[in-house]
Amino acid sequence: MDIRARLATLIAVRVVVSTLLLGSGVLVQLSRPEALPAAPYFYLIAAAYALSVLNLLGLRFAEESPWVADAQLAGDALLIAAFVTVTGGVTSVFSSLYLLPVIAASTIRGRRGALQLAALNTLLLGGIVLWQYAGSEWFALVGGGGQLPSVRQAQYTVAINVFGFVAAALVSGTLAESARTADARFMRASSQMADLRAFNAHVIDSLLSGLLTTDAVGRVLTFNRAAGLITGCEPATALGRDVSSVLNLPETFSAEITALKPGQSVRLDTTYRTPNRGVIDLGLSVTPLVFPDEGRGWLFTFQDVTDVRRLERDARLRQRLAAVGEMAAGIAHEIRNPLASMSGSIQVLRSELTLNAEQTELMDIVLRESARLNDTIRSFLQYARPQRFSVTRQDVRRVAQDAAVLLRNSAEVSAGHTVAVDVPEDAVWCEADENQLRQIVWNLATNGLRAMPQGGRLTLRVTGPSPEGLVTLAVADTGRGMTAEEREGLFQPFRSSFDRGTGLGLAIVHRIVTDYGGRIDVESSPGAGTTMAVRLPAGRPAEPASAGGGAA
């Protein structure tokens, strides 16, 4: 409590005491008019009220001028001395009021200030008694002319009062000093605790991993800043909710959590649908949390591992690509050249021999299968070998529109299919090889059409460039969609979910996009269709690195 508040409390106490004195004085005056000098008594009460008003006006200067507090305390002592004087001096019943300013001084000025006011009270009381016993006619007029006690009794009374002044000053001063010291320690400890709490909160909010704590029944207690950024959920909306609903945890995992013991942990790799970033990969760990009151809870830490998983998949694909590149030359020599020889020989035999209908059909089957095998090898080599770029400035909108026209007139499109194009009015430029852009669109589009065997809507969408300088070419279908396991191996070669597929179309798309320094984002779930968004830099791509030998 500051000095102004203490002085205001002192003024309030003075007003209360003055009011009590006023009421008691009125009662005494009504019952025994001769027992109290009415005029001086009530004048002093009026002076007490006036002094309170003056002290209130001077509160504004209390912080800058310490003498304001000293003047207020001294004024109280003088006012009490005046009451003692007009009510009988050494025989006054109001001498105990001297203790009030002593106690007040201890709270404002400490023990030293209380002892100083006790000394002032001693001088005032001693002066009043000396004046009284000196036989002053003015004192007899003011304080009454009753029978005085003996000098020895008066000395004893003064000594008892002085002892009370000093004792009150020492006790109240010591208590005030102790309270002030304890208050300072408390404020210092509170400040340290606030600093430590703020530091802990800053450390937790500075973590790049999401951190979440719950109580024993799974209600969220804390939710740091990174957790909000990863999940797209505001901390205010997450607090108090069940953790399973906040993190979309499967029921089986919730059962694993409840079986954990202190010191154990469990990890889960799952997908999470955010409100603004779509589906992300989430790596989550849980460990039991024991509170100081022996209560239990759970500590969840999690990270967005989408980029890490993508890099891992890319690394696996590159490893496979390196192996495929080493095999490419051998495959070309050992299969393609003998295949061409066999196909040529069959054609010569077919033209020179006289064959019946069945033999002619068998020859045609051999030639068709040879051509199909040759196409497979050509696609394989196209995937395995880096392509030479013929980079020009391309309007991606035109590539998408041309591809849509070709698709509408192709055998892949049935009566139940709809091919739509969603492009902006302004051109979307990208420096790339036109044939490769067309191959990207065609492979993704035919893949989407095959995912809709009973018909559906295929949309070719172009946007960009983004603030990061990326042009987006997206192909969306309303087909059967994919599971998480199917998405995991989507771009691996020779893995096709269609009967007529070779498993190389999407692998070739991934290879082309990777050579351009871009990426492919896939959003799909069973029964909800698939959207494949190819994001390419608008600038010139780097030359692809060699991935193995060529073909003969």
N, C-alpha and C positions, 0 to 999 in steps of 0.2 A: 504494500500500500504506500503511495507516495505521500509527501508532506501535506499537500493540499487536501487529500482525502482525510488525513489524520486531523488536520485543523478543522475541517468541516464537521467531523465527528465530535470534536471538542465543543464547537459552537452549539451543535445539537444537544449535547449533554447539558450545557449551560442553560439553554432555553428550557429544557425539561425540568432542571432543578429550580430555575427561577419560577416556573409555573407552579411547581409544588410548594415553593415558599410562599408564593402569592396566595394560593388556596388555603394553606395552613394559617397564614397571617389573617386572612379574612375570617376564618372560623374562630381564631383566638380573639380577634377584635369584637366579634359578635357575642362571644360568651363572657370574656373577661377583658373589657376595654382597658383596664389599668395595667395589665400584664405586659403590654407591648407598646413601645413608642411608635405610634401609627405613622406619623408623617415621615420621619427618617427611614423607617422600614420600607414603606412603599416607594419612597423616592429611590432607594437603592435597587429595588426590584426593577423600577423603570430604567435606572442606569444600566442594569444587567442586560435588559432588552436592547437598549441603545448601543451598548458595547458589542452585542452580537451582530447588530446590523453593520456597524463599522468594520468588524472583523470579516464579515461576508464580503464587503466591498474590497477589502485588502487581500482576499485570497488569491487574486490574479497575480500579485507580486510575490507570493510566498516562495516560489521556486527560485526566483532571481535574488530576492532579498531575505536572507535568513533571519534578520532582526524582526521581521513581521511575526514569526512564531514566538520569539522571545517576548515581544511586546504583548502578545495575546496572553501568554502564560503569566507574565508579571501583572497584567490587568486583572486577571482572575484572582491572583493572590491579594492584590489591593482591594478588590471588591469584597472578598471574604473577610479581610481585616476590617473593613467598614461595617459589615454585618455584625462581626464579633464586638466591635466598639459600641454600636447602638443597642446591643442586646445584653450588656452587662460585663464586657471585658473578660476578666478571669473566670467569671461565673456564667459566661454565655454557653448556651447549648449548641451553638453553631461552630465551635472551634474544630469539630471533626471534619468540617468542610475543607479545611486546609489540605486534607489528604487528596482531594480530587485533582487540583492542579499538579501535585507531586506525581501522581500516577500518570496524568496526561503528559507531563514533561518526560517521563521515562519512555513513553511510546514514541515521542517526537524527537527528543534529544538524547535518549539513552540514559545510562546510569549517571553520567556526569551532569547532564541537564537536570535530572531528578534531585541530585545532591545540592546543586546550586539553588533550586527552588525551595528545597527544605531549609537551606540557610536563610533565604529571603523570608520564609514563613516564620523562622525563629526570631529574626530581627523585628518583624512586624508584631508578633505576639509579645515579645519581651518589651518592645516600646509601648504597646498598649497597656501592659500591666504596670510598668514604671510610671506611665502617665496617670494611670488610675490611682496608684498608691501615693503619688505625689500630692494628691489632694487638689487637683485642678478643678476649678469651678466650672470651666467649659465642659470637661468630661462628665462632671456630675449632671450638667444640663443635657448633654447628648446621650450619655449611657445610662442615666438613671442614678439615683442616689441611694440605692439599697445598702443593706449591711454587707460589708466586705469580709471575706474570710481572713484569717490571720496571715501574717506575712509568710510564715513557714508553710502554711497550707497552700498559699499562692505560689511559692517557689516549687513546691512539690507538683502542683498542677502544671506549671510551666515546663518542669523537667519531664513529666510524663508525656506532654504534648510534643516536646522536642524529640524525645526518644521515638515517639510514633512517627514524627516527620522523617527522621533519619532511617528508621527501620523500613518504613514504606518506600523511601527512595532506594535503599539498597535492594530490597526484595523485588520491587517492581522494575527497577533498573536492570537487575540481573536477569529477570525473566524476559524483559524486553530485548536485552542483548542476545539472550539465548534464542528467542523467537526470531530475531532478525538474522542471526547466524544460520539457524535452521532453515529459514525462508530462503536465504541466499544459497545454501546448499541444495535445497529443493529446486530452486530455479535453475541452478547450474546442472543438476542431474536431469531435470526436465529438458533443458536445452540440449544436453548430450544425447538423451534418448531420442529427442526429435531429430537431431542431426544423424544419429545412427539409423533411425527409421527411414529418413530421407535417403541416406546413403544406400541402405539395403534396397529400397524401392528403385533407386537409380540403377543399381547393379542389375536387379531383376529385369527392369525395363530395357537395359542395354544388351541383354542376351539376344543373340540371333535365333536361338531356339525358343519355341513356344513352351511356356511353363504354366501349369495349371494344377491347383490343389483342390481336393474335395474333402468333405467330411465322411463319416463312416457309411452313410447311406448314398453317397455319390453326388451330393449337391456341390456345385462349384463354389469355392471360397475365394480363390484368387485367380486372376487371368491377366498375364502380362501383355505388354504392348506387342511383342513378336507374335504371340498367340492370336491376337486380333488381326495382325497383318496377314498371317498365314491362312486363317480360316475365313477372313472377311466378316467376322462377327464382332460387334462392339462389346467391350468388357461389361458395360452396364446391362446389356441384354443377356449376357452369359452367366453373370453371377446369380446364384440361387437355382439355376436350372440343373437338370440331371445331366451328368457328363456324357452319358451314352447318346443323348439327343444332340448335344453340342458338337461332339466329334464323330457322330454317326457310327458308333462302335457296334459290331455284330454281337448278338446275344451270347454266342459261344465264348467270345473273348471276355465279356463281363463275368461269366462264370469262372474263367481262369484267374481273373483279378481277385475275386473274393477268396480264392484258395491260397493266395500268396501269404507268406509269413515274413516278419521283419528280416531284412537283409537279402531277401529274394527280389527278383525283378522278372518281368516278362516283356517281350518285344512283339510288335505287330507291324507288318507292312501292308497298307491298305490304300484304297482310293478315297478321295474326299471331294465332294462337289461344292465349290465355293460360289457365292452369289455373283461374283464379278469376273473370276478367272477360269471358270469351267472346272473340269475334273483335274485334280492334282494327285500325285503320289505322296503319301504321308508315311513317314517312319516314326513310330511311336513306342515309347518305353514307359512302363509303370512300375512303381515300387511302393510298398506300404510306408505310411507316414504316421509316426507316433507323436502326439502332442504332449506338452508338459503336464497336463491334467490327466494323463493316461488315456485320453481319447485317441481314436484311430481315424485315419483318413488315407488318402492316396495322392501320390505325387506323379503327375503326368508330364513328360517332356517329349516334344515332337518337333520334327523338321519337315520342310517341304523338300522332298528328295526327287522331284520331277526331273530337274536338270541332271542330277546324278544318275538316275535310271536311264535317261536318254543317252548320256555319255557311255554308260555301260553297254547299252544296246548297240550304239554306234561302234564301240570298240570290238564287240563280238562280231559285228558285221564286217568290220575292216579285217579282222583276223581271218574270217571266212574268205573275204575277197582276196587276201594275199595268197591263201592256199589255192583258190580258184585260178588266180593269175598264173601261178606256177604250172598248173595243169593245162592251161589253155593251149599252149603250143603242142603239147603231146596229143591232146584231144583232136586238134585240127589235123595233125599229120596222120594219126592212127585211125581216125573215124571218117573225117570229111573227104579226104582224098580217095580212100577205098570206096566210099559211098558214091562219089561222083563216077568212079570207074564202073561200079556195078550198075548204076543207073544208065550210063551210056551204053553198056553192053546189053542190057535188057531192051533198050530202045532199038538197037541194031538187030537183035534177034527177033523182036516183034515185027520189024519191017521186012525181014528177009524170009522168015519161016511162014509156012502155011499153017495157021492155027484154027482150031474150032472155037466155038463161042465161049466155052468154059475156059480154055487156055488163054484166050484174049482177055477175059475178065481177070484171070489170075495175074497176067502181065500188068494190067492197069492197076490192080491193087498194089503190086510191088512198086510201081512207079509213084503212086500217090503216097505210099508210106515212106518211100525214099525222100520225096519232096518234103513231107512233114518232118522227118528226122533232120533234114538239112535246115529247115526253118528253126527247129529247136536248137541246133548247134549254133546257128547264126545269132539267135537271141542270147544264147549262153556266152558267146564271144563278145557280143555287144555289151553285156553286163560286166564281163571280166576285164575287158581292155579299156583304158581311158580313151575318151573320144577327143578328137581335135576340135577346138571351138572355132566357129566362124561367127564371131561376135559382131552384131549390128544393133542399132537402136530399134527396139521393137515396141509397138503398142500392144500391150497384153490384152486389151479389150478385143482387138481385131482377131488375135489368135483364138480367144474363147468363142467369138461369134462364128468364125470359120469352122471351128471344131463342132459347134452346135449344128450347123448346116449339114456337115458330113454325117454326123451321128443320126440326124433325123432321116437320112436317106440310106442308112446302113442296115445290114441284116440283123444287127444287134437290137434294133428298136422294133417292138411289136406295137399292136394297136392300143394296148393298155399303157404304154409309156408316154410320158411328156418330158420334153427336153426344153428347159427354160434358161435364159441368160439374164443375169443381173449385173450390169456394169454401169459405172458413172458416165455422165455426159462428157466430161473432159478426158483426154487421153491419159493413160497410165503407162509411162515409159519405163523400159527395163533394158539394159544392155545384156543381150543373151543371144544364143544360137537359135534361129527360128525353128529349125527342124526339131531341136531338143525340146523347146517349149511345146510344140505340137505333140511330140511324143509323150510328154508329161500329161497333157490334157487328155489325149486319146487313151492312154493306159488307165488313168484314174477313172475316166468316164465309162469305159467298157467294163471295168471292174464293178462300178456302181450299177450299171445296167444288169449285169449278171446276178447282183445281189437282190434284184427285183424281178424274178422270173414270172410273176403273175401281173406285172405292171407296177407303175409308180411314177414319182416325179423326180427327175434329175435336174439339178440346178448348177450352172456354171457361174461363179461369182468372182468378180475382180474388185479389189479395193487397194488404196494406197496412193503414194507411199506413206508409211507411218512415220512418226517422229524419229524412229531409229533408222529410217531409210530403207524399209522393207516393203516390197510389193507382194500382196497376197493374192494367190489364185486358188480358190476353193472349189471343190466338187462335193456336193451334198446329195445324198439319195435317201429315199424313204423305205429302204429295204429291210432285211432281216437283222441288221446290226451285228455286233461282235461282242464276245465275252472278253474279260480281261486277259485270259490266256491266249486267245486269238490275236489280240492287239499286241501282245508281247512278241510273237514271232511273225508279225505282219510282213516285215521287209526282208525276211530271210529267204534266200533262193531255194527254189524247188519245194516250196511249201504253199500249196494252193488248196483253197476250200471249194473250188469249182471243178466239175468233171472235165471240162475242155481246157483247163488252164495248165500252163507249164510251170507255174510258180516263179516266173522270172519278170513279169510285167511290173509289179510293185518294187521288186529289187532293182530293176533298171531305173525306175523313177527315183528311188532313194539314192542311187549312185549318181545320177545327174545332178540332183539337188545338192548332194554333199559336195560335189566338185565345184559348184557355184558358191559354196559357203553358206547355203541356206539351211532350212529345216522343214520338217513336215509335222504338223500338229494334227492328231487324230482324236476326234470325239465320237464315241459310239457306245451304245448299250443294246443288249438283245431286244429286238422288236421295235426299236426307236430310230433305226436308220444310222447312217454314218456320214460324217463330214470330215474330209481330208483337206487341210489348208496348207498349201505350199507357200512358204515365205522366202522370197529371193531378194538379195541385195539389188538395189536399183542401179548400182555402178557396175564396172567391168569386173568379171570374176578372175580369180587366179588360175594359172595353167595347172591342170591336174597332174598329180605325181604319178609316176609309173607304178602299176600294180602287178606286174608280172610280164611274162613273155607274150609275144603276139602269136598269130596263127599263120600257117602257111596257106 
